[in-house]
Amino acid sequence: MKACLINSLLTLCLSILFSYNSFAQKIYKVKYESQADIKVYIVDYESQADLKVYFVKYESQATKDGLWYAVDYESRTDYKVFFTEYESQADLKIYLVDYESQAGWRNKQKQHLLKFKSK
């Protein structure tokens, strides 16, 4: 019975660990609009944004919408992003925040454009 309990706890711990690390919102910046999954414009004020974004240092930190991890290779990305020069060209307006806890949606009607992916 003790071995069964230990195995159950071990399974639970591993499940939690792997599910935590299996989430990511990985983005790759493309050079051309035609290559992009989504076109993004960075606004000057939080009130103008659809999504508040914080760039994390490690992939494992990208655990919710708005926490972005920039990848170096297109093959590793969840979304290919093109940053537009003009707001009117963008599908999504983002504001870059200073703290991880500030990241998230301001305009929930745009969530369908960039839904958090689970691998």
N, C-alpha and C positions, 0 to 999 in steps of 0.2 A: 504494500500500500504506500509506503514511504517513497519507493522508487517511482511509482505511478504519479504521485504528487510532484516529485522533482521533475519528471519528464513533462508534465503538464505545465509547470511554471517555466521551464526552459523553453518549451514551444511558444508559450505566450510572450515571453521576453523577446525571442527571436522574431516573432510576428510583428511585434511593435517596432523593433529595431529596423526590420526590412521595410515595413510600410512607411516609416518616417523617412528613410533614405530613398524611397521609390518615387517620391514626389519631386517635381521640378517645374519651374517656369523658366526654361532656358531659351534665350534669344540670341539670334545671330543678325548682325547688321549687314544688309546687302547694299550693293552699289547702285542698283537700278530698281526703279519702281516696279517694273514688270516681274522681278524676281520675288517680290514680297508677298507674304501671307496677309500682312496688315501694314497700312501706312500710318505713321505716328508723327505728331507735332508736339514739341515741348513748349508748354505755355509758361508765361512769366509769373502767373499768380495761381495759387491753389484753387481759388474759386472758379477759374476757367477750365479746370481739368475734369476729365471723365474718370481718370485713374491716377492715384498718387503712387509713384514708383520709387523704390529704394533698390539700388544695385548691391547685391550681397557679394562677399568675397569667395564664398564656397558654395558649390552646388547644393550641398546638404542643408544650407540655410534658406533655400528658396522653397518655403513650405506653405505659401498662400499667395493669392492674387496680389500683385503689386510688388512682390519680392522677385526681382529679376536677377538671373545669373547669365552673364555674357559669355558665350562660348566662342572658341577660336575657329571651329570648323562647322560648316553648314550641316554636315551629316550628324552632328550631335545636338541639333537644335529642336525645340518644340515649335518655335515660330520664327519665320524670317521677317525681319522688320526693316522698313525703309523709313528714314526720317525725312519728312518733307520740309520744304523751305517756307511754305505758306500754310496757315491754319486751315484754309478752305480745301486743301488737297488731302487732308488727313481723314482717316476713318476713326481715329482715336486721339484724343488730346491727353497728354500726360504732364504731370508736375513732379519734378524730382524733389524728394523729401530728404531731410537730414538724418532721420532715425527710422530704423526698421519698423517700429511700432506704429508709425504714421502711415504706412503703406496700406492701400486698399481702394476700393471703388467709391467714387463720389456719385457717379451716374450709373446706377445699376442697370439701366436700359441698354448699356453698351457691353454688358458682361458676355454676351454671346460671341463677341468679336475675339475675345482673348480669355477663354475659359481655362482655368487651372487644369493642367493635365496630370494624370496619375499613370505611371507606367506599370 
